[in-house]
Every structure is written in C-alpha cells, then in structure tokens.
Amino acid sequence: MGLGDMLGKGKDALGDEEKTDQLLDKGQQAAGDRFSGQEDKIQQGRDAIDDRIGDGGQQQDGQQQ
C-alpha cells in the first residue's frame, strides 16, 4: 500500500460521519484515561474536531473549507 492509497482511505473515512464519530469516541476515551480530571477540556476538543471534520469539511453553505 502506497502513500496515495493511505491518503485515499483517510479521505474516505473523513467522509463517513459514523466512522469519524467512532474514532473520536475512542480518542476521547483514551485521553480521559490518560488525563483524568480534564473531561470537560477533552469533550470540548472532541466537539471542535467533530465540528471541523464530522461533515466532511463542508461549511454550512456547501463550500469546501
């Protein structure tokens, strides 16, 4: 598998809301395990990432960011 193949798979994953949510949930859990007491900040970070990539990088008006 070449770099181009890996990039293509990454772009495909970013376009799938369910997959991105699963990955973000796993990351949030891992961060919570590592940094106890920071759950609010971890949730804020997860939400910010989800807002950015959760819709495939599309803005409200449909333009690519």
C-alpha positions as CSV (number, residue, x, y, z in Angstrom):
1,M,0.0,0.0,0.0
2,G,1.4,3.3,-1.1
3,L,1.1,6.8,0.4
4,G,-1.6,7.7,-2.1
5,D,-3.7,4.6,-1.1
6,M,-3.4,5.6,2.6
7,L,-4.4,9.2,1.8
8,G,-7.4,7.9,-0.2
9,K,-8.5,5.7,2.7
10,G,-8.2,8.6,5.1
11,K,-10.3,10.9,2.9
12,D,-12.9,8.2,2.7
13,A,-13.0,7.8,6.4
14,L,-13.4,11.5,6.9
15,G,-16.5,11.5,4.7
16,D,-18.3,8.9,6.9
17,E,-19.9,10.5,9.9
18,E,-20.3,7.2,11.7
19,K,-16.7,6.3,11.3
20,T,-15.4,9.7,12.4
21,D,-17.7,9.6,15.5
22,Q,-16.4,6.1,16.4
23,L,-12.7,7.3,16.1
24,L,-13.4,10.5,18.1
25,D,-15.1,8.5,20.8
26,K,-12.1,6.1,21.0
27,G,-9.7,9.1,21.2
28,Q,-11.8,10.8,23.8
29,Q,-11.9,7.6,25.9
30,A,-8.1,7.2,25.6
31,A,-7.5,10.9,26.5
32,G,-9.9,10.6,29.5
33,D,-8.0,7.5,30.8
34,R,-4.7,9.4,30.5
35,F,-5.7,12.8,31.7
36,S,-8.3,12.3,34.5
37,G,-9.9,15.4,35.7
38,Q,-9.8,17.1,32.3
39,E,-13.0,15.6,31.0
40,D,-14.5,19.0,30.1
41,K,-11.5,20.1,28.1
42,I,-11.3,16.7,26.3
43,Q,-15.0,17.0,25.4
44,Q,-14.5,20.5,24.1
45,G,-11.6,19.2,21.9
46,R,-13.6,16.3,20.7
47,D,-16.6,18.6,19.8
48,A,-14.3,21.0,18.0
49,I,-12.8,18.3,15.9
50,D,-16.2,16.8,15.1
51,D,-17.4,20.2,14.0
52,R,-14.5,20.5,11.7
53,I,-14.4,17.1,10.1
54,G,-17.7,15.5,11.1
55,D,-19.5,16.8,8.0
56,G,-16.6,16.0,5.6
57,G,-15.2,19.5,5.9
58,Q,-18.2,21.2,4.3
59,Q,-19.3,24.6,5.5
60,Q,-23.0,25.4,6.1
61,D,-23.3,26.9,2.6
62,G,-21.7,23.7,1.0
63,Q,-18.3,25.2,0.2
64,Q,-15.2,23.3,1.0
65,Q,-13.2,24.7,3.9
